[in-house]
Amino acid sequence: MPATSAPVPTTTRVVHGTCHHDCPDSCGWQVTVDDGVAVQLRGNAAHPYSAGELCPKVNRFLDRVYSPDRITTPLRRVGAKGEARFEPISWDDALDEIGRRLRAIVDTHGPGAVMPFISAGNQSSIAILFPERFWNRLGAIELTGALCGAVAGAGTASALGTGKALDPVEVRHSKLILLWGTNTRLTNRHLWPFIEAARADGAQVVVIDPIRTITADSADWFVQPLPGTDVALMLGMMHVLVRDGLVDHDWVADHTIGFDELCDHVAEWTPVRAAEVCGIDAADVERLATMYGTIRPAAIRTLIGAEHHEHGAMFFRTLACLPALVGAWRDRGGGFARSVGVWSNELVDGIALMRPDLRPAPRRQVPMVRLAEALDPTSDQPVHALFVIAGNPLVVVPDAEGVRRGLARDDLFTVVHEQFLTDTARYADIVLPATTQIESLDIVPAWGHRWLGWNEPAIDPVGESVSNSDLHRRLARAMGFTDAALHDDDEDVIRSVMPGVDVDELRRTGWVEAPYPADGRPYADGGFPTPSGKVELRSERLAADGHPALPTYLPARESASGDPDLAARHPFALLTPKHHTRFLNSSYSALPKHGPLEGGPFVEMVAEDARRLGLTEGQCAVVWNDRASLEVPVRITTRLRRGVVAIPWGWWSQHHADGRTANALTNPALTDWGGGVAYSDTLVAVRAR
């Protein structure tokens, strides 16, 4: 009988972690590891919010971890910028070159010529905030505002004094749920079971959105205003509430200021006027207002999509005033729900993470959305060094072709920390390999629920990849910075910034809940942190800053320019929504089992507009404006209104026939306040190629 070798023992373990994506759900997951190799990643059934379900993209996360296209060693550019020709180099060589060139730029132009562009490709706390210690110490440019999120918080705070609002899971107790400008079933999928449970108990669900989404298809009623007109609809609702005596006068008297002025202001916003602006029936304005004023508890749920208008902060300000008028905050399941990430601030000391005290002087500030302007060599203070971490600005930032021209500058030194050769990385001088989430230690806040998650590294870093925090420790050494805070260990940092949390228990269980009122009613008795202590229906602070003191509808400048030639040349409103389920923002779209399954980019339009332009399904069309042009196939849809077209964003240049992306077209104008961008106030023309 031939000899047989003894079986080789294996070591199998299951490691708990938390999804890091810029998504409201921050799901808990479990990674099964055999002999140091991750062999399975699945949802954690014990997680109090995601309950074991992951989305289609994250179900294939290990494809990303072990992709043959993953960057696993530092790279140096050897071709022209954009050609993506690189040679591998050692970490020592990469850091020597970075340190030498960075010191020369700082010596010649000052630290205000160095821009760190840190985005939310990884929204874990250490990954996104610890790097600020290094940039504070260097004194580099500080990005202000955000591509999304900041405007919603600023608009809400202008009425409530804080971004803290209703925990969205409280809609389980609601009898009326208004999903306003949010595609819950696609982008906040784990909230949907709470909504369905409320419906089973008799709740009605109304979706208000310029696009008929899968969430709209599942609603009891769908209202489809024209893009950017929502504030007019809200003012029409306020008119009806006041006119028909549906205001909770006791709650208003006790907990608001400016009610009389608001009544005078909305008197002219009749349902007919609001309907004309929004492109809907006046009867729908009446019906929506009456439902909201008579059904209790009533909850409004929104997320960040509606902030991408020039008057995005005013959207959130006005929406946050509606619950005050009907006393919705009295009831469990009543009020206004947006991002709840702000509640996690009670658990994590973000200032201690970023250490602004390390700054040698105030940092130069640049709006995040104005990257193209900052990279323009003709600007008053051009950027000479760009570090891109956890982001792909060439795809996600407006005025993408302006960004591309900036990245192509020979005198711009660009370093990109990445897992794949993204559109942005193709223009880098140095590319550094980044770990994935299952290779890093971190804590992960959520902006869709109140559970902060622990993320334990399941495997060693693949190749020579390093985490965001370890990268910045290496950069500190390359620059000769000896400050102890720049070299702190990740676990020590976590313990120091969570003084009120039992970190060992957090590590063992995998999550900790942010504090919230036990009865689910954060403002039942008022207590708003405004200067008045009340909901500010009229805001003197806004008036002092040059904004309307009362909720006010203003059309976007691009669509209301008064230039008849502009309207004639660019007659369509362009939206760039998230249509996809297998990639997120610009992540995953280059992987073979993700992006291609979505079918590629396209332009959606209704049949009537297509016929008028002589376009048919699948035909290639040119979508253009004064910023750029884009060639995409036509998809006929019933999801949109006439005069509105949509191109899903997030596709890389390689997926577009002409190498341009949706954000080549989008409006780079800043929002009214909050430092966001008016992506959705974009006008375009469409023609056959």
C-alpha positions as CSV (number, residue, x, y, z in Angstrom):
1,M,0.0,0.0,0.0
2,P,1.6,3.3,-1.0
3,A,2.5,5.8,1.6
4,T,0.2,8.8,2.0
5,S,1.2,12.2,3.4
6,A,-0.4,13.3,6.6
7,P,-3.0,16.0,6.2
8,V,-1.7,19.5,6.6
9,P,-3.4,21.2,9.5
10,T,-5.2,24.5,8.7
11,T,-6.1,27.4,10.9
12,T,-9.6,28.8,10.3
13,R,-10.9,31.8,12.1
14,V,-13.8,34.2,11.7
15,V,-13.0,37.9,12.1
16,H,-15.6,40.6,12.7
17,G,-15.5,43.9,10.8
18,T,-17.6,46.8,9.4
19,C,-18.1,48.0,5.9
20,H,-16.3,51.3,5.3
21,H,-18.1,52.6,2.2
22,D,-19.6,56.0,1.9
23,C,-23.0,54.5,2.3
24,P,-25.5,55.2,5.1
25,D,-25.8,51.5,6.2
26,S,-22.2,50.7,7.4
27,C,-23.0,47.0,7.6
28,G,-21.4,44.5,9.9
29,W,-19.6,41.7,8.2
30,Q,-17.6,38.5,9.1
31,V,-14.5,37.4,7.2
32,T,-13.5,33.7,7.3
33,V,-9.8,33.3,7.1
34,D,-7.9,30.0,6.3
35,D,-4.1,30.1,6.9
36,G,-4.0,33.8,6.4
37,V,-6.1,33.9,3.3
38,A,-9.6,35.4,3.3
39,V,-11.9,32.8,1.8
40,Q,-15.4,34.2,2.5
41,L,-16.9,37.5,3.5
42,R,-20.6,37.5,4.6
43,G,-22.9,39.8,6.5
44,N,-23.0,39.5,10.3
45,A,-26.5,38.2,11.2
46,A,-26.1,39.6,14.8
47,H,-25.6,43.2,13.6
48,P,-28.4,45.3,15.1
49,Y,-29.1,47.2,11.9
50,S,-27.9,45.3,8.8
51,A,-28.8,41.9,10.3
52,G,-26.6,39.8,8.0
53,E,-27.5,41.3,4.6
54,L,-24.8,42.9,2.4
55,C,-25.3,44.6,-0.9
56,P,-24.3,42.9,-4.2
57,K,-21.0,44.8,-4.5
58,V,-19.8,44.0,-1.0
59,N,-20.8,40.4,-1.3
60,R,-18.0,40.3,-3.9
61,F,-15.5,42.3,-1.8
62,L,-12.9,39.6,-1.9
63,D,-12.7,40.0,-5.7
64,R,-11.4,43.5,-4.9
65,V,-9.0,42.3,-2.2
66,Y,-7.4,39.6,-4.4
67,S,-7.8,41.2,-7.8
68,P,-4.9,40.7,-10.2
69,D,-5.2,44.4,-11.1
70,R,-4.6,45.6,-7.5
71,I,-1.6,47.8,-6.9
72,T,0.7,46.1,-4.4
73,T,3.9,48.0,-4.7
74,P,4.9,51.7,-5.0
75,L,5.0,52.9,-8.6
76,R,6.8,55.8,-10.4
77,R,5.6,57.3,-13.6
78,V,7.8,56.7,-16.6
79,G,5.4,57.9,-19.4
80,A,3.4,61.0,-20.0
81,K,0.8,62.0,-17.5
82,G,-2.4,60.1,-18.2
83,E,-0.7,57.3,-20.1
84,A,-0.6,55.0,-17.0
85,R,3.0,53.9,-17.7
86,F,4.7,53.2,-14.4
87,E,7.6,51.2,-13.0
88,P,7.7,49.5,-9.5
89,I,10.0,51.1,-6.9
90,S,10.7,50.5,-3.3
91,W,9.0,52.3,-0.4
92,D,12.4,53.8,0.5
93,D,12.8,55.3,-3.0
94,A,9.2,56.5,-3.1
95,L,9.5,58.2,0.3
96,D,12.8,59.7,-0.5
97,E,11.4,61.3,-3.7
98,I,8.2,62.5,-1.9
99,G,10.2,64.0,0.9
100,R,12.7,65.7,-1.3
101,R,10.1,67.2,-3.7
102,L,7.7,68.2,-0.9
103,R,10.4,70.0,1.0
104,A,11.4,71.9,-2.2
105,I,7.8,73.0,-2.9
106,V,7.3,74.1,0.7
107,D,10.6,76.0,0.6
108,T,9.7,77.7,-2.7
109,H,6.0,78.3,-2.5
110,G,5.0,77.7,1.1
111,P,2.8,74.9,2.6
112,G,-0.2,76.6,1.0
113,A,0.9,75.2,-2.3
114,V,0.4,71.6,-1.1
115,M,-3.1,70.1,-1.3
116,P,-4.2,66.9,0.4
117,F,-7.4,65.7,-1.3
118,I,-8.8,63.2,1.3
119,S,-12.2,61.9,0.3
120,A,-14.6,59.2,1.6
121,G,-13.5,56.2,-0.3
122,N,-13.0,54.9,3.3
123,Q,-15.2,56.7,5.8
124,S,-13.7,54.9,8.8
125,S,-12.6,57.4,11.5
126,I,-8.8,56.6,11.6
127,A,-8.6,56.4,7.9
128,I,-10.2,59.7,7.2
129,L,-9.3,61.8,10.2
130,F,-5.9,60.7,11.5
131,P,-4.1,61.9,8.3
132,E,-5.1,65.5,9.3
133,R,-2.5,65.4,12.0
134,F,0.3,65.3,9.4
135,W,-1.3,68.0,7.2
136,N,-1.9,70.2,10.2
137,R,1.7,69.9,11.1
138,L,2.8,70.7,7.6
139,G,0.4,73.6,7.3
140,A,-1.0,72.4,4.0
141,I,-4.2,73.5,2.3
142,E,-7.4,72.7,4.2
143,L,-10.3,71.6,2.1
144,T,-13.6,73.2,3.1
145,G,-17.2,72.0,2.5
146,A,-17.7,68.6,0.9
147,L,-18.9,66.9,-2.2
148,C,-21.9,65.8,-0.2
149,G,-23.2,65.9,3.4
150,A,-22.0,69.2,4.6
151,V,-24.8,71.2,3.0
152,A,-27.5,69.0,4.5
153,G,-26.1,69.5,7.9
154,A,-25.7,73.3,7.5
155,G,-29.2,73.7,6.1
156,T,-30.7,71.7,9.0
157,A,-28.7,73.5,11.6
158,S,-29.9,76.9,10.3
159,A,-33.4,75.9,11.6
160,L,-32.7,73.5,14.4
161,G,-29.3,74.7,15.6
162,T,-27.8,71.2,15.0
163,G,-27.6,68.5,12.5
164,K,-29.1,66.1,15.0
165,A,-32.6,65.0,14.0
166,L,-34.8,61.9,14.1
167,D,-33.2,58.5,14.2
168,P,-34.6,57.1,10.9
169,V,-35.5,53.7,12.4
170,E,-38.2,55.6,14.4
171,V,-40.3,55.6,11.2
172,R,-41.3,52.1,12.4
173,H,-43.8,54.1,14.7
174,S,-45.0,56.5,12.0
175,K,-48.4,56.5,10.2
176,L,-47.2,58.8,7.4
177,I,-43.7,58.6,5.9
178,L,-42.5,61.1,3.3
179,L,-39.4,59.9,1.6
180,W,-38.2,63.1,0.1
181,G,-35.4,63.0,-2.5
182,T,-34.1,59.6,-1.3
183,N,-34.0,56.3,-3.1
184,T,-34.2,54.2,0.1
185,R,-34.5,50.8,-1.5
186,L,-31.3,51.3,-3.4
187,T,-29.1,53.6,-1.3
188,N,-30.4,52.9,2.2
189,R,-31.7,49.4,1.8
190,H,-31.5,48.3,5.4
191,L,-34.0,51.0,6.4
192,W,-36.7,49.6,4.1
193,P,-37.7,46.7,6.5
194,F,-38.6,49.4,9.1
195,I,-40.7,51.2,6.6
196,E,-42.5,48.0,5.6
197,A,-43.1,47.1,9.2
198,A,-44.8,50.5,9.6
199,R,-46.9,50.0,6.5
200,A,-48.0,46.6,7.9
201,D,-49.4,48.7,10.8
202,G,-51.2,51.1,8.5
203,A,-48.6,53.7,7.6
204,Q,-48.8,55.4,4.2
205,V,-45.6,56.0,2.2
206,V,-45.2,58.9,-0.1
207,V,-42.1,59.4,-2.3
208,I,-41.2,62.8,-3.6
209,D,-38.5,62.7,-6.2
210,P,-37.7,64.1,-9.7
211,I,-36.9,60.5,-10.8
212,R,-39.3,57.6,-10.6
213,T,-37.0,55.3,-8.6
214,I,-37.5,51.7,-7.4
215,T,-38.5,53.3,-4.1
216,A,-41.1,55.4,-5.9
217,D,-42.4,52.2,-7.5
218,S,-42.9,50.7,-4.0
219,A,-44.7,53.7,-2.5
220,D,-48.4,54.3,-1.9
221,W,-48.2,57.6,-3.8
222,F,-45.5,59.2,-5.9
223,V,-45.1,62.9,-6.5
224,Q,-42.7,64.0,-9.2
225,P,-41.7,67.7,-9.1
226,L,-39.3,69.2,-11.6
227,P,-35.7,69.1,-10.4
228,G,-34.8,71.9,-8.0
229,T,-38.3,73.0,-7.3
230,D,-38.9,71.2,-4.0
231,V,-38.8,74.3,-1.8
232,A,-41.7,75.7,-3.8
233,L,-43.7,72.6,-3.0
234,M,-42.8,72.9,0.7
235,L,-44.0,76.6,0.7
236,G,-47.2,75.5,-0.9
237,M,-47.7,72.9,1.8
238,M,-47.1,75.6,4.5
239,H,-49.7,77.8,2.8
240,V,-52.3,75.0,3.1
241,L,-51.3,74.2,6.7
242,V,-51.8,77.8,7.7
243,R,-54.9,78.4,5.6
244,D,-56.7,75.3,6.8
245,G,-55.9,75.5,10.5
246,L,-53.7,72.4,10.5
247,V,-50.9,74.1,12.5
248,D,-50.2,72.9,16.0
249,H,-50.4,76.4,17.5
250,D,-49.5,75.4,21.0
251,W,-46.2,73.7,20.0
252,V,-45.4,76.5,17.6
253,A,-45.9,79.2,20.3
254,D,-43.7,77.3,22.7
255,H,-41.0,76.1,20.5
256,T,-40.6,78.3,17.4
257,I,-39.8,81.9,16.5
258,G,-40.8,83.8,13.4
259,F,-44.2,82.1,12.8
260,D,-46.2,85.2,12.1
261,E,-43.6,86.4,9.5
262,L,-43.6,82.9,7.9
263,C,-47.4,83.1,7.6
264,D,-47.2,86.4,5.8
265,H,-44.4,85.0,3.6
266,V,-46.3,81.9,2.5
267,A,-49.6,83.6,1.9
268,E,-48.6,84.1,-1.7
269,W,-47.6,80.5,-2.2
270,T,-50.9,79.2,-3.1
271,P,-51.2,75.5,-4.3
272,V,-51.7,76.9,-7.8
273,R,-48.5,78.9,-7.8
274,A,-46.5,76.1,-6.2
275,A,-47.8,73.6,-8.7
276,E,-46.9,75.8,-11.6
277,V,-43.3,76.0,-10.4
278,C,-43.1,72.3,-9.7
279,G,-44.8,71.1,-12.8
280,I,-47.5,69.1,-10.9
281,D,-51.2,69.4,-10.2
282,A,-52.4,71.9,-7.6
283,A,-54.6,69.1,-6.2
284,D,-51.4,67.2,-5.4
285,V,-50.1,70.1,-3.3
286,E,-53.4,70.2,-1.5
287,R,-53.5,66.5,-0.9
288,L,-49.9,66.3,0.3
289,A,-50.3,69.2,2.8
290,T,-53.6,67.8,4.1
291,M,-52.1,64.4,4.7
292,Y,-49.1,65.9,6.5
293,G,-51.3,68.1,8.6
294,T,-53.8,65.4,9.7
295,I,-52.0,62.1,10.0
296,R,-49.9,61.5,13.1
297,P,-47.2,60.5,13.7
298,A,-45.7,61.9,10.5
299,A,-42.0,61.5,9.6
300,I,-40.0,63.0,6.8
301,R,-37.0,61.1,5.7
302,T,-34.3,62.5,3.3
303,L,-30.7,62.0,2.6
304,I,-28.1,64.0,0.7
305,G,-29.3,63.9,-2.9
306,A,-31.3,67.1,-2.7
307,E,-28.4,69.1,-1.5
308,H,-26.8,69.0,-4.9
309,H,-28.5,72.2,-6.0
310,E,-27.3,75.8,-5.8
311,H,-30.0,76.3,-3.1
312,G,-29.4,72.9,-1.5
313,A,-29.0,74.3,2.0
314,M,-32.4,76.1,1.7
315,F,-34.0,72.8,0.8
316,F,-32.9,71.3,4.1
317,R,-33.7,74.5,6.0
318,T,-37.2,74.6,4.7
319,L,-37.8,70.9,5.1
320,A,-36.7,71.0,8.7
321,C,-39.3,73.7,9.4
322,L,-42.3,71.5,8.4
323,P,-42.3,69.3,11.4
324,A,-42.4,72.3,13.7
325,L,-45.6,73.6,12.1
326,V,-47.6,70.5,12.8
327,G,-45.9,69.6,16.2
328,A,-44.6,66.4,14.7
329,W,-41.8,66.3,17.3
330,R,-44.4,65.6,20.0
331,D,-44.9,62.0,18.7
332,R,-42.7,59.0,18.6
333,G,-42.2,58.4,14.9
334,G,-42.7,62.1,14.1
335,G,-40.2,64.6,12.9
336,F,-37.5,64.9,10.4
337,A,-34.7,62.3,9.7
338,R,-31.5,62.9,7.8
339,S,-28.0,61.7,8.4
340,V,-27.5,60.5,11.9
341,G,-23.7,60.4,11.8
342,V,-23.7,63.5,14.0
343,W,-25.0,61.5,16.9
344,S,-21.7,59.4,16.8
345,N,-19.8,62.6,17.7
346,E,-20.9,61.8,21.3
347,L,-18.7,58.7,21.1
348,V,-15.6,59.8,19.1
349,D,-13.6,63.0,19.7
350,G,-12.9,64.1,16.2
351,I,-10.8,67.1,17.2
352,A,-8.5,64.9,19.2
353,L,-8.2,62.7,16.2
354,M,-7.2,65.5,13.8
355,R,-5.1,67.6,16.3
356,P,-5.5,71.1,14.9
357,D,-3.2,72.3,17.7
358,L,-0.3,71.0,15.6
359,R,-0.8,73.8,13.0
360,P,2.1,76.2,12.9
361,A,-0.2,78.8,11.5
362,P,-3.8,79.0,10.0
363,R,-4.1,76.8,6.9
364,R,-5.1,78.1,3.5
365,Q,-8.7,77.1,2.8
366,V,-10.0,75.9,-0.6
367,P,-13.5,74.6,-1.3
368,M,-13.3,70.9,-2.0
369,V,-15.5,71.2,-5.0
370,R,-13.2,73.8,-6.6
371,L,-10.4,71.4,-7.3
372,A,-10.2,72.4,-11.0
373,E,-9.7,76.0,-10.1
374,A,-7.0,75.2,-7.5
375,L,-5.1,73.1,-10.1
376,D,-5.3,75.9,-12.7
377,P,-1.7,77.2,-13.2
378,T,-3.1,80.7,-14.0
379,S,-4.8,81.0,-10.5
380,D,-3.4,83.5,-8.0
381,Q,-2.1,80.6,-5.8
382,P,-1.7,77.5,-7.9
383,V,-1.3,74.1,-6.2
384,H,2.1,72.6,-6.8
385,A,1.7,69.3,-5.0
386,L,-1.4,67.1,-4.8
387,F,-1.9,64.1,-2.5
388,V,-5.0,62.1,-3.3
389,I,-6.1,59.7,-0.6
390,A,-9.3,57.5,-0.6
391,G,-10.7,59.4,-3.6
392,N,-10.9,59.5,-7.4
393,P,-11.5,63.3,-8.0
394,L,-11.2,63.0,-11.8
395,V,-14.5,61.0,-11.7
396,V,-16.4,62.5,-8.7
397,V,-15.6,66.2,-8.8
398,P,-17.5,68.7,-11.1
399,D,-15.7,70.3,-14.0
400,A,-13.9,67.1,-14.5
401,E,-12.1,68.2,-17.7
402,G,-10.7,71.2,-15.8
403,V,-9.4,68.7,-13.2
404,R,-7.9,66.6,-16.0
405,R,-6.1,69.7,-17.4
406,G,-4.7,70.4,-14.0
407,L,-3.6,66.9,-13.4
408,A,-1.8,66.9,-16.7
409,R,0.5,69.8,-15.6
410,D,4.2,68.9,-15.8
411,D,4.9,71.1,-12.8
412,L,2.3,69.5,-10.5
413,F,3.7,66.8,-8.3
414,T,0.9,64.3,-7.7
415,V,0.9,61.3,-5.3
416,V,-2.0,58.9,-5.2
417,H,-2.6,56.3,-2.5
418,E,-4.8,53.7,-4.1
419,Q,-5.8,50.1,-4.6
420,F,-6.3,50.3,-8.3
421,L,-5.1,52.4,-11.2
422,T,-8.1,54.9,-11.2
423,D,-8.6,57.7,-13.7
424,T,-6.8,60.0,-11.2
425,A,-4.0,57.6,-10.5
426,R,-3.1,57.5,-14.2
427,Y,-1.9,61.1,-13.8
428,A,0.2,60.5,-10.7
429,D,3.9,60.8,-10.4
430,I,4.0,58.4,-7.6
431,V,1.3,55.8,-6.8
432,L,1.4,54.1,-3.4
433,P,-0.4,50.8,-2.6
434,A,-3.3,51.1,-0.1
435,T,-4.8,48.4,2.1
436,T,-8.5,47.3,1.9
437,Q,-10.8,47.4,4.9
438,I,-10.1,43.7,5.8
439,E,-6.4,44.6,6.2
440,S,-6.8,47.6,8.6
441,L,-7.8,48.4,12.2
442,D,-10.4,51.1,12.5
443,I,-13.7,52.3,14.0
444,V,-16.5,53.0,11.6
445,P,-19.3,55.5,12.2
446,A,-22.5,55.3,10.3
447,W,-24.7,58.1,8.8
448,G,-27.8,55.9,8.4
449,H,-28.0,54.4,11.9
450,R,-26.5,55.0,15.4
451,W,-24.2,52.0,15.7
452,L,-20.5,52.7,15.5
453,G,-18.7,49.6,14.4
454,W,-15.3,48.0,15.1
455,N,-13.2,46.8,12.2
456,E,-10.6,44.2,13.0
457,P,-8.0,43.4,10.4
458,A,-8.6,39.9,9.1
459,I,-5.5,39.4,7.0
460,D,-2.0,40.9,6.7
461,P,-1.7,43.7,4.1
462,V,-1.5,42.4,0.6
463,G,1.9,43.0,-1.0
464,E,3.4,46.2,0.3
465,S,0.1,48.0,0.8
466,V,-0.3,50.3,3.9
467,S,-3.3,51.9,5.6
468,N,-4.1,55.6,5.4
469,S,-2.7,56.1,8.9
470,D,0.5,54.2,8.3
471,L,1.0,56.1,5.1
472,H,0.9,59.4,7.1
473,R,3.3,58.0,9.7
474,R,5.7,57.3,6.9
475,L,5.2,60.7,5.4
476,A,6.0,62.3,8.8
477,R,9.2,60.3,8.9
478,A,10.1,61.4,5.4
479,M,9.6,65.0,6.3
480,G,11.6,64.6,9.6
481,F,8.6,65.4,11.8
482,T,9.2,64.0,15.3
483,D,6.0,65.0,17.0
484,A,4.7,62.0,19.0
485,A,1.1,62.5,17.8
486,L,2.2,61.9,14.2
487,H,3.5,58.4,15.1
488,D,0.8,57.1,17.5
489,D,-0.3,53.6,17.1
490,D,-3.9,53.1,15.7
491,E,-5.2,51.2,18.8
492,D,-3.7,53.8,21.1
493,V,-5.4,56.6,19.1
494,I,-8.7,54.8,19.2
495,R,-8.5,54.5,23.0
496,S,-7.5,58.1,23.4
497,V,-10.4,59.5,21.3
498,M,-13.1,57.4,22.9
499,P,-12.8,58.2,26.6
500,G,-16.4,57.3,27.3
501,V,-16.4,53.9,25.6
502,D,-15.2,50.6,26.8
503,V,-13.0,49.9,23.8
504,D,-12.3,46.3,24.9
505,E,-16.0,45.6,25.0
506,L,-16.5,47.4,21.6
507,R,-13.8,45.2,20.1
508,R,-15.4,42.0,21.5
509,T,-19.0,42.8,20.5
510,G,-18.2,44.7,17.3
511,W,-20.4,47.8,17.8
512,V,-21.6,50.4,20.3
513,E,-24.7,52.5,20.1
514,A,-24.6,56.3,20.1
515,P,-26.8,57.9,22.8
516,Y,-30.3,58.9,21.9
517,P,-33.5,59.6,23.9
518,A,-35.0,56.4,25.2
519,D,-38.5,57.4,24.2
520,G,-37.4,58.1,20.6
521,R,-38.4,61.8,20.8
522,P,-35.4,64.1,20.7
523,Y,-37.3,67.3,20.7
524,A,-40.7,66.5,22.2
525,D,-40.3,69.4,24.7
526,G,-38.2,71.6,22.5
527,G,-34.6,72.2,23.7
528,F,-33.1,73.2,20.3
529,P,-29.5,74.4,20.5
530,T,-30.3,77.6,18.5
531,P,-29.6,81.0,20.1
532,S,-33.3,81.3,20.9
533,G,-33.6,77.7,22.1
534,K,-36.4,77.2,19.5
535,V,-36.8,76.2,15.8
536,E,-35.9,79.4,13.9
537,L,-38.5,79.7,11.2
538,R,-37.0,83.1,10.8
539,S,-33.2,83.2,11.1
540,E,-31.4,86.5,11.9
541,R,-28.1,84.7,11.5
542,L,-28.8,83.8,7.9
543,A,-30.0,87.3,7.2
544,A,-26.7,88.7,8.6
545,D,-24.8,86.4,6.2
546,G,-26.8,87.7,3.3
547,H,-29.3,84.8,2.9
548,P,-33.1,85.0,3.1
549,A,-34.2,85.0,6.7
550,L,-37.3,82.9,5.9
551,P,-37.6,79.8,3.8
552,T,-37.5,81.0,0.3
553,Y,-37.7,79.5,-3.2
554,L,-35.0,80.7,-5.6
555,P,-34.3,79.2,-9.0
556,A,-30.7,78.2,-9.8
557,R,-28.7,80.9,-11.7
558,E,-27.9,78.5,-14.5
559,S,-31.6,77.7,-15.2
560,A,-32.8,81.3,-14.4
561,S,-30.1,83.3,-16.0
562,G,-32.6,85.2,-18.1
563,D,-30.4,84.4,-21.2
564,P,-32.8,83.1,-23.9
565,D,-29.9,81.9,-25.9
566,L,-28.7,79.7,-23.0
567,A,-32.2,78.1,-22.7
568,A,-32.4,77.6,-26.4
569,R,-28.9,76.1,-26.6
570,H,-29.2,73.9,-23.5
571,P,-32.9,73.0,-23.1
572,F,-32.6,69.9,-20.9
573,A,-32.0,69.6,-17.1
574,L,-29.4,67.0,-16.5
575,L,-29.4,64.7,-13.4
576,T,-26.5,62.4,-12.6
577,P,-28.0,59.9,-10.1
578,K,-26.8,56.6,-8.6
579,H,-28.6,54.0,-10.7
580,H,-26.3,51.1,-10.0
581,T,-26.2,48.3,-7.4
582,R,-22.8,46.8,-8.1
583,F,-20.5,49.7,-7.7
584,L,-20.5,52.7,-5.3
585,N,-19.5,56.2,-6.5
586,S,-16.4,55.4,-8.5
587,S,-15.5,52.2,-6.6
588,Y,-15.8,48.7,-8.2
589,S,-16.7,50.0,-11.6
590,A,-13.4,48.7,-13.1
591,L,-13.8,45.2,-11.8
592,P,-15.1,42.6,-14.3
593,K,-17.8,41.2,-12.1
594,H,-19.2,44.6,-11.1
595,G,-19.1,47.4,-13.7
596,P,-19.9,45.4,-16.9
597,L,-23.0,43.9,-15.2
598,E,-24.5,47.4,-15.1
599,G,-24.3,47.6,-18.9
600,G,-22.2,50.8,-19.1
601,P,-23.2,54.5,-19.1
602,F,-26.1,55.9,-21.0
603,V,-28.4,58.9,-21.2
604,E,-32.0,58.4,-20.2
605,M,-34.9,60.4,-21.7
606,V,-38.6,60.0,-22.3
607,A,-39.8,58.8,-25.6
608,E,-41.4,62.1,-26.6
609,D,-38.1,64.0,-26.2
610,A,-36.2,61.3,-28.1
611,R,-38.7,61.4,-31.0
612,R,-38.4,65.1,-31.2
613,L,-34.6,64.8,-31.5
614,G,-34.8,61.9,-33.9
615,L,-33.2,59.5,-31.4
616,T,-34.0,55.9,-30.8
617,E,-33.1,53.3,-28.1
618,G,-29.4,52.4,-28.2
619,Q,-28.5,55.1,-30.7
620,C,-25.4,57.1,-29.7
621,A,-26.2,60.7,-28.7
622,V,-24.0,63.7,-27.9
623,V,-24.9,65.4,-24.6
624,W,-23.2,68.8,-24.4
625,N,-23.0,72.2,-22.9
626,D,-20.4,74.9,-22.7
627,R,-18.2,72.9,-20.3
628,A,-17.8,69.7,-22.4
629,S,-19.5,67.1,-24.5
630,L,-20.2,63.4,-23.9
631,E,-21.1,60.5,-26.2
632,V,-23.4,57.9,-24.7
633,P,-26.1,55.6,-26.0
634,V,-29.8,56.5,-25.5
635,R,-32.1,54.7,-23.1
636,I,-35.8,55.4,-23.5
637,T,-37.4,55.6,-20.0
638,T,-40.7,56.5,-18.3
639,R,-38.8,57.4,-15.1
640,L,-38.2,61.1,-16.0
641,R,-40.2,64.2,-17.0
642,R,-40.1,65.8,-20.4
643,G,-37.2,68.2,-20.6
644,V,-35.1,66.1,-18.1
645,V,-32.3,63.7,-19.0
646,A,-30.1,61.6,-16.7
647,I,-26.7,60.0,-16.9
648,P,-25.7,57.7,-14.1
649,W,-22.4,58.8,-12.6
650,G,-19.4,56.8,-11.3
651,W,-18.2,55.3,-14.5
652,W,-14.5,55.7,-15.3
653,S,-13.2,57.2,-18.5
654,Q,-12.5,53.8,-19.9
655,H,-16.2,53.1,-20.0
656,H,-17.0,56.1,-22.1
657,A,-16.4,56.1,-25.8
658,D,-14.8,59.6,-25.8
659,G,-12.9,59.2,-22.5
660,R,-15.0,61.8,-20.6
661,T,-17.3,61.2,-17.6
662,A,-20.6,62.5,-16.5
663,N,-19.0,65.2,-14.3
664,A,-17.4,66.7,-17.3
665,L,-20.8,68.3,-17.8
666,T,-22.0,69.1,-14.3
667,N,-22.3,72.6,-12.8
668,P,-19.4,73.5,-10.5
669,A,-21.3,76.3,-8.8
670,L,-21.1,76.4,-5.0
671,T,-24.3,75.9,-3.0
672,D,-25.9,78.7,-1.1
673,W,-24.1,77.8,2.2
674,G,-22.4,74.6,3.5
675,G,-19.7,74.4,0.8
676,G,-21.4,71.9,-1.5
677,V,-21.8,71.8,-5.2
678,A,-24.8,72.2,-7.6
679,Y,-24.3,69.0,-9.6
680,S,-28.1,68.8,-10.3
681,D,-28.5,72.4,-11.6
682,T,-26.9,71.5,-14.9
683,L,-28.3,72.4,-18.3
684,V,-27.4,70.5,-21.5
685,A,-28.4,69.9,-25.1
686,V,-28.7,66.5,-26.7
687,R,-28.4,65.6,-30.4
688,A,-27.6,62.6,-32.5
689,R,-23.9,61.9,-33.0
